Amino acid sequence: MSRRIRSIMALTLALALVVSVMGLGGCAATDEGDEGTEAPVDGMQMGGTFNFYIAEPAFIDPYNLQESEGTQVGQAVFDSLVAFDPLTSEVVPAAAESWEPNADASVWTFNLVPGATFHDGSPVTAADFKYAWERICNPDNESEISYHLAAVMGFDEMQAGDATELSGVKAIDDTTLEVTLQYPFADFAYVVGHPALAPVPMAAVEADAAAFSDKPIGNGPFMMAEPWNHDQYIKLVKYDDYYGDEPNIDGIDFKIFTDQDTAFLEFQAGNVDFVPIPTGQIQSTVDEYGESPDGYSVNPGEQVSLGGEQAIYYLLMNNIDPVLKDPKIREALSLAINRQAICDTVFEGTRVPASSIVPPGIVGQTEGDWQYAKYDVEEAKTVLADAGYPDGEGLPTIKLEYNTGSGHEDILQLVQNDLKAIGVESELVGTEWAQYLDKLSEKTYQVGRLGWIADYPIMDNFLYPLFLSSSADNYSNFSDSAVDTKLSEARQTIDEAGRLALYQEISKTVGDQASVIPMFYYRHTRVASDRVNDGIYSPNGLFYFEGVWLDQQ
């Protein structure tokens, strides 16, 4: 079985699967959805460099691969044990050619592809996965994504500093990795598809960890051409000895700009091949470049991707803040926000108001399970008065924080107006992305924006990392021991219906406490240049670089 699809698959069946599984309202798929999506064999061109916009990443080293920009690079440089089909999100082989759980899904055996190598020519072995995972779990490395491995035997001991290895991870031989979990976890095959859980060569890391962080040595289809030039670019080239399907392009230049407007101007000048569409320019861009028939695949004349994402845009509220620790205040803020107006004004109706923290397309998602994720000004005023602040009198000014350069100020200005309508004064505070993440981690904010896109397409991924008391990604500082217990119980439930029911209960419980404010479900708003053929921008926000080809004329 091939690692991933090569080029574009026949889309009629694939799109039917996407629509039925994801429930993507407004998707433009038709019975003729595959017309024009497959380049003639004699027309496909090999070579060329794909110019792809990103903001400055936080990390590109797998040990802390945590956000969209760095992950976009990491998934091209590294292969984890499995991958996800870019259209259906189905789990497919990657560094592991096969895998099998035991009867209760507490022990998993992964069989690696023989002969695969790192970009320095050294062999990829099961021991490299063990080393990489233990590097993530070592508290001295301060990884913020160690929660991915929380189910693995030995994780708790490593986090506590009582062990230096994951006792549940064993390299049986060079191509056999055995993973024993602390409890049965039927969804574990999804977890190991995250790009952060890729192998790394111990010798290279130990020789110079700082150099490795700027020029990581991976096992994926593309390799670093030179060290990361911070705030400028990251250059990748095709790895000639890659074990999987050979990419059609020679390389990727990740071009780093401080804001999306500048990136779009560079796109219009012909210098960038794939960029976000700025606020207020979605329809005009569709009119000029044409819309993708399925929302994900892009080709000349069908260049705008508007497909639904497995992602949620939400506002964090610091649950331990002296003001926001009162759930009534949090309820009032959530009820005050006109989500539909934001979707219409900022995104020209291409996004949908959220009434749950789990987005459509994730199996088990229940729309409307967050009772305060709605617009009701009168109720907001009543709740605020019940909290002791009638018409906002006496309530301190709330700080609304965001990362700059990505259009979030436009959204938060509308939020600011909505809060003012119930008497709540607020101020906007913008910070560059990496520093903004530091603020969230240090708990030095009140209200902030964040997006969460599926690491892997299961409900657990929107509940466990965001609301488990001990999770590093629990930036809201929400804490409920009953929720912690239920999250553990859900992971251990083998029966799928029973497992989903538990996650649905958890989602409602967290929503009833107004822990955060779901805002809207993401949809793609990206445009490709007319030289991009057979490109796929997947529902989880990653571009499928192996299959794309570029018109060289």
N, C-alpha and C positions, 0 to 999 in steps of 0.2 A: 504494500500500500504506500503510495507516494506521500511525502511529508505534507505537502499542501497542494491545492490545485495549481496547475500551471496555466497561466493566461486566464481567460474567462471561461468558466464552464457554461454549458448550455443553460441559459437563464430561465427558461420557462418553468421547469420543475423547481429550481432553486428559489425563484421568487415566490412561487406558490408556498414553499416551506416557510420563507421569511414572513409572508403575510399571515399565514395560519398560526405560526408559532409566536410571532411578535405582536400581532394585532396592530400594525402600523397604520393608523388612520391617515388618509391623505396621500398614501404612497401611490406613485403614478404608474405602477406596474399594469400591463395590459396583456391580452393574449398574444400580442405581437412584441412582447417585451424583449425578445432576443434579437430583433432585427437591428442590424448595424453594430452589434456589440462584439462580434468576432472578426478580427482582422483576417483577410485572406492569408493563407500560409506564405504565398509568394510576396505579400505586401508587408509582412512583419519585418521590422528592422532591428538588428542587434546593435548595442552600443549606445553611447551618449550618456550624459550626466543629468540626473533629475535634480532640479533646484527646488528645494522644499523649505517653506518658511516654518520656523519655530521661534518661540520666545526663549530667552536664556534658561536652560534647564537648571534644576537644583542639583541633580546627580545624573551621571550616565554609567557609573559603576553599579553592577547589580546589587551590591550589598545594601544600597539605599535607593533603589529605583522606585520612585514613589509617586510621580506626577506625570501628566500627559506629555510634556515636552521631552523630558529625559527618557520616558518609556518609548516614545516614538523612535528615538535613536537606539535604545537598548534592544528593542525587538528586531532590529536589522542586524545588529552586531552579534547577538546571542540567540541560541536556541535552547529552550527548556525541554523537559522530557516530552511534553505534548504541546500542540498548538491548537488554535481554533480556526475552523474554516471561516474565511473572511466574509462570507455571505450568510451562512446558516448558524454560525457559532458552534457547530458540531466539533467535538474533541477529535483531533486527528494526530497521527504519529509525528514526532519531531525527532529529538535526540534519542528517544526510545522508540524502537520499531514495534514493540508490543508491551502489554502490561496485563496484570491479573491480580485481583484481590482474593483473599481467602473467603471463607463462607460468610463471615460476619463483617467483612470490609475493615478489619483492624490491622491486617498485614497486607502490604502491597508489594508486588515484585515487578520491577521494570527491566526490560531487556534492551540494552543500548544498541544502536546501530554499530556494527563492527567497522573498524577502520576510520571512523570520524576523527578529525584532528582540529586542534586549535589553530589560530592564525599564525602562531609561531612554529607550526609543524609538529608540535608534541601531541601525543594521542589523548583523546577524550576518554576518560575512564570513570567507572562508578565512584572511585575515590575522589574524583574532582567534584562531583555533586556533593558528596559528604562534606568535603572541605568548604565548599561555597556556602552550604546551608549553615554550617557551624560558624562561619564568619559572620553571617547575618544574625545569628542567635547570641553571639558573644557580646555581652553588655558593654564591654570596653569600646566596641566599635560604634555604639550609639545608633544602631540602625532603627529607623522609624517604621520599618515594614516587617519586623520579625513576627508579627501576628499571623502571617501566612503559614508559619510553621508551628503554630501553637498546639496543634493536635498531635505532633510527633513526640514519641517517648523521649524523655530527656530534656525537652524544651524548658519546662518549669525549673529544673535543676540548673540549667545554664543561665536562665534569667536571674535566678537567685544568687549566682556566683558560686554554686556548690559543685559544679561540674564544668569540664572544658570540652565535652563532646556530646553529641546527640546519641544517646545509647540506643535509640530505635533505628538509626540509619547504619546499614552495614553494606560494605562493598564485598559481596560474596566472591566475585572475581572481577576482572576488568570490565565486563559488559553486563554484569548483573547487580542491580541495586535493590536491596530489600529495605522497606520502610515499615516499621512497627509503630502504630499509633497508640495514644493513651486510651482511646475509645474507638468503637466502630465509627467510620465516617464515609458514608456512601458517596459523597460528592468530592472525595479527595482527588480524583483524576482531574477535576476542573482546577483545583488549587495549583497543581504542579504545572499548569500551563502558563502561569504568570512569568513574564520575562525576567523578573528578579530572581527566580529560582533556577537560573541557568548555572552551568558549571563554570568554574574559573580555574586557571592553572596556578597551583600553589607556588611554584618556583618564581613566577613572574610577580605575583603579589608580594611575596616575602622579600624579594630582591629590592623592590621600591614601590611601596603602596601608593605614595603620592603620584608617582609617574603613571602607575596603573589606572588611577582614578581619572586622569586626563587623557589617557590613551589605553583604554582597556583592551585586552586580548580575548576575543570571544571565539565561538564555534559556529557562528551564523553565516548567512550568505554574503555578508559584507563585512569588511574590516576597516579599522581606522587607518587613514592615509597619513595622518600626522596628529600630534596632540590637539586637543580641543582648544581653539582660540576663543577664549571667553568673550562673550558679548559681540562676537563677530561671525564665527562659523564653526561647523564641524564637518569634516570631509571624510567620506567613506568611499572605498573602492571594492569592486567585486572580489571575492575570495576564490581564486581559481581552483583550489582543492576542496571546495565545499562538497559534502557528501550527498546533498539533496539536489533538487532541480536547479540548473544553472539559471541565474537571473538573466533577463534580456538586456538590462542596462549595464554600463560600465561602472557606475557609481552614483552616489547621492551627495549633493552639497546641501547640508542643512544651514540655511541662511538665517542668522539671528538678527531680528530687528526689535527695537524698544516698544513699538506699537504696531497695531494691525493696519492703521491708515497708511503708514510708510510702506509696509509690506505690500499693500494693495496697489500703491503707486508704482512700486517696483514690478509687480505683476503686469500692470498696464503698459509698462515700458519694455516688457519682454524679458525681464531679468529673473523672474521667479515663475515656477510651473504650478504651484499649488499653494493657495492662501485662503484665509478666512475673508468673508465679505463684510465690509464695515457696516455699522449701523446705518439704516436708511437707504442702503443701496442694493438690497436683495432683489427686488423685482426688476430694477433696471439692469442688473447683472444677468438675471435670467433672460430678459429680453434680448440682451446683446450676445450672450454666449450659449444659450439653450440649456434646458433642464435635463438631467439624467432621468431616463424612463423609470428606473427602479429606485432612485434616490441614493445609490451607492456606487455604481459603475460609471466611469466617466470616459468619454470619447469625444473627438472633434464634433462640434455642433451640439453636444449633449454634455456640457462641461460643468454645470452647476449641480452639486450634490446637496440634496435637502432631505435625505433619509432620516428616519427616527434613530435615536441613539439609546443605548442602554446606560442612560446617564440622567442625573438629577442635578438641578441648580438649586441650592438652598442657602438660607441665611443661618449661620451659627449664632447661638446665644450662649454666652458664657454662664453656665448654670451655677457657678460658684461666685459670680460677681455679686457684690452687696445689694445691688438693685435687682438684677435679673434672677437671683436665686428664688424669688417669689414667682411661682408658676402662673399666678394671675397676671402679672406684668407680661410674661412671655405669651400667654394666651391673647391678651389685648393687642400686642404688637402683631401677632400673626393674623388676627381677625381684621386688622386695619388695612391690610395691603391688598390693593386691587391688582391681582395677578394677570387677569385678562387684559387690562389696560396696558400693562407692561409688555405682554406678548404682542399686542397689536401695535403699540407705539414704537417699541424698540426693534421688534423682530418681524414687523409687517405681517403678523398673523401666522408665521411659520412655526411658532412654538405653542405649547399647550400648558395651561395652568396645572400645577401639581396638587393632588389631594392625598398623596402618600409619599413616603420617602423612597419606596421601591418603584422604579419606572415600568411602564408597559414593555412587554418583550421578555420580562423575567417571569418564568413559570411560577405561579402561585400569587402573583401580585394582585392585590385587591384595591380597586380604585375607591377613594372616599373613606379610607379607614382612619385617616387623621382628622378628627372632628373640628379642629381649629384651623385647618388649612383651607379656609374659605374667606370670602370678602363679606363682612357684615359690620358696617361702621357703628350702628346703634348698639350691637352686642359688645363691640370693642369698647365703646364708651362706658357701658354698664359694668363690664368686667374691670376696667381701669378704676372706676369709682369704688367698686367692691374692694379693690386692693388698697384704697385709701388715697387715691389721687384723682378726684373728680375733675374732668376736663384737663387732666395732666398737671394740675396745680401741686407744686411741691416736688414733682418728679425731676430729678437731675437730668441735664442734657445727656442724651445717649450718643455714643460715638459709633458711627457706621463705617467700618473699615473695609478696604478692598485692595487688591493688587492693581497697580496702574498699567496702562498700555493695552488693555484688552477690552475696552468698552464698558467696564462694570460701573463706571461713574454715572453713565446714562441711566442705568437701572436703579442705582441707589438714590439718584436725585428724585426719581418718581416715588421710591419708598419714603424718602424724606418728606415729600409733600403729603403722602398718605398718613404718615404719623402725625404730621402737623394738624391734619383734619380732626384728630381726636385729642389734640392738645399736647402732644409729645414733641418736644424740641430735640433736634439731633444735629450732629455735624459730621461731615464727610472727612475721612482720613485715608489718603492713598499712600501706598508703599510698594516698592519694587518687589517682584514675586518671591525671590528667595528670602528676603528680609520679612516679608509678610508671613511666610510659613513659620519663621522663627517666632514671630509674635503669637501665632496660634499655639505653637508648642510651649511657649513660655507662659501662656494663659494671661497675657497682658492686653487683652482686648475686651470689648463688651459685645458688640454685634459685628459679625464679619461675613463676607460671602465666600462660598466654596462650591465647587462642582465635584461630583463623585461619579466616575464612570466605571463600569464593571471591570474589576480585575479578572473576574471569571463570571459567567452569566447565571448566577444562582442567588436566591434571596439572602442566603447567609452573608454574601459579600456586601450587602447594604445594611446589615444589622449587626453582625459580629464586630467588624472593625470600628464602626461608627458609634456603637452604644455599649460595648463591653467596658466595664469600669476600668480595667487595666490596659486597654488598647491605646497604643501611641497615636492612633488616628481619631481617638475620641476627643476631638478638639472642643466639643461643647461641654466637656467635663460632666456629662450626665452620669449618674451613678444610681443603680437600683439592683440590690442583691438578688431580688426575685427574677429580674431580667437576665442577670448573669447566669443564674441556675437554668433558666429556660433555654438560653442560647446553648449551653452545654448539653442539655437534654435533646435539643433539636438535632445537633450534630451527631448524636449517638443513635438516632432513630433511623433504622434501616428502611422501614416501610415508607415509600415516597409520600403517600397521601397523609400519613401521620406526621411526617417531617414537615411538609408544607403547612399543615394545620397549626403546628407549633410556631413556625415562623410568622404566620398570619396573626396569631395571638400576640406575639412579641411586638410586631409592628404597631398594632393597635394600642398596646400598653404604652409604648414609647410615645406614640402620637397623643395619647390622652394626657400626657404630662407636658405637652408643648415643648419638648426638649430642644427642637430646632424648628425652622420655618421652611417647609417645602415651598418652592417658588414656581418652577416650571420644569417640564421635561425637555431635555435638549433635542434639537434636531440639527443635522449638519447644515452649515451655511458656508460651504467652501466652493471654490471655483478652480478648475484646472485650465492650463493653457491648451491651445489647439494642437500642440504637438504630443499631447498625452493620449495614449491609446491603451485600452484594456486595463485602465486603472480601477482599483477598488478601494474605497474609503469605508471601512467596515463599521458595523453598528457599535463596536466598542472603541471607535475613534482612532484606530491604527490603520495606516496605509499599507496595502499589500505590495511591497516593493519588488518581490520576485517576479510577479506576473506582468508588470507594466512594461510597455515599450514606447519609444519616442520616435516621432517622425523627424528624420535628420535633414529633410529638405528645407 
